Amino acid sequence: MLKRSEISSRSSVSVNHLAIVCFLEFACVANSAARAADYPVKPVRLVVPFAPGGSSDSVARMVGAKLTEAWGHQIVVENRPGASTQIGATHVARSTPDGYTLYLANANHTVNPALFKTLPYDPAKDFVSIVRLANQTVVLLVHPSVPAKSVKELIQLAKARPGELNFASPGVGTASHMTGVLFQTMAQINMVFVPYKGAGPSLVDLIAGQVTVGASGLTSSLQYIDSARLRALGVTTANRSVLKPDIPTIAESGIPGFEVTNWFGILAPAGTPAPVVEEIHQQVAKIMGQESNQQLIFRMGLEPSLIGPTKFGAFIQSEIEKWIRVVRETGIKAN
């Protein structure tokens, strides 16, 4: 049996230990709050996993310029292209989680886990979602020589002529390619995928009739749709595009539940303090809520689609699960 003096001694140690733990927890919370209150105190890097000039780069530079004005500290856009966005994503995942290295992610972030057996990072666990910014509308297209004027007619044609229709693929894992993959899977048809090194060459051959079916960003296709050089059958998003509201969605045209979203959003390394995440979210929400900035997004061929950390994180997880399921069913590979 313990003596009273031993009990008193142990109680004292226990109380002191608890006091130390409480002090450390309070210090961590206070430190986190202080970091959020002072954030940012130096330039912030926004990593783009693509070369300069594309949609991701344009969005990053627009938001970066506006955040620079709001914070009074430079937002440096850093392009780290390559390996289907893996180079940029890996760099950010391994960066210090202090809010000074951010990531401009797009749909590749949720497609890569399905296409690659191993990744040097975990797209869900190694990042914290901050804010989704915008979506790019993708449209399903056919050459005018194809006797199908709707999604239902294209499905009927493909089932009557299995393996005869060819689909222009501007790169495995791109939103356009995944549109074709998901369309084929959900419609239960068989098309031949023709690979291209980019969206430009695939669109050129689709216009020329070298391939018969394809998908492309709506804004890059508009002039060819309006001039009847291409026929638009449906957009891939859940809702019709405000840029071309007369084009129905694929979901409402014969494939309920169909959706491919080429999205753009900001992530940070896992462990970034929650108050810092919220500060970034709130500032970006203010920026994206301004009419003039929304018009800038529209002029890029995108549509504002703002959602915060919790919903954005849930969206990313659902997209990862969807593409893993689709790739498993179709057996497509990255190479």
C-alpha positions, 0 to 999 in steps of 0.5 A: 500500500502506498504511503500518504507521502507517496500518494501526495508526491504522485498527485503533485507530479500528475497535477504538474504534468496536466498543467504542462500539457494544458500549457502546451496545448494553450501555447499551440492554440495561441501560436496558431491564432497568432500565425493566422492574425499575422498571416501573411508576413512574407511572399506566398508561393502559388504552385501551378503544375502546368506551363505558363499560358493555360487555364490553370496558369491564368486563374492562378495569376488573376487570383494571385494579383488580387490577393497581393492587393488584399494582403500587401504581400506578393503572391508568386506564381510558380510553374512546375509542370510535368508528369500529369501534375505530379511534379507540382503536387509532390513539391507542395505536399512536401512543403512546410505546412505554414500557408506560404506554399499553396497549390492551384489544383485541377481535375487531374488531382482526382483522376491521377489516383485512378490512373497511376498505381503509385503516386509520390503523395496521397491526394487526399491525406497530404493536402488540405482543401481551401477553396474551389474557384471555377469550373471549365465546361467541356462539350461533347462534339461530333463532326457534321458527317455523323448522322446524330443530332442528340446524345440519344441518337449518338448512343443508338448509332454507336450501338448499331455500329460498335467499334466504328466511331472514333473518339479524339483523345487529347491525352489520357486523364484529361477532362476531354478524355475522361468525358469519352471514357465515362460516356462510353461506360455509362452508355454501354457503347464501344468507341475507338480512342485516338490519342493526340498530343494536346487539345489543339491537334485533336480539335483540328482533326475533329473539324477536318473529319479525321475523327468523328467524335470528341470533347473540348472546352466550350469556349475553344469550340464555340466558333466552330459550333456557331459556324456549324463546322462541329455539332454540340450534343451536350455539356458535361457539367451538371447544369447548362453553361451560362456561356451557351445555355441552349446546349443541353447537359448530357445528363438530361439528354439520355445519361442521368447522373453523367458529370465531368467537371474540369475544376480549379481550386486552391489546396495547401499541405496537410497540417496547415493551420485551420485559421490560416486556411480560413483566412485564405478562404475568406479573402478568395471568397471576397475576390470571387464575389466581385462582379468585375472578377467574375467577368474576368473568369468568364472571359477565360472561358470558365465559370465561377464555382466557389465552395469552401474547405469542407464542401471542397474536401468532400467534392475532391473525395467523391471525385477520387472515388468516382474515377477509381471506379470508372478506371477499374471498370474500363481498364484504361491506363496512363501509358 
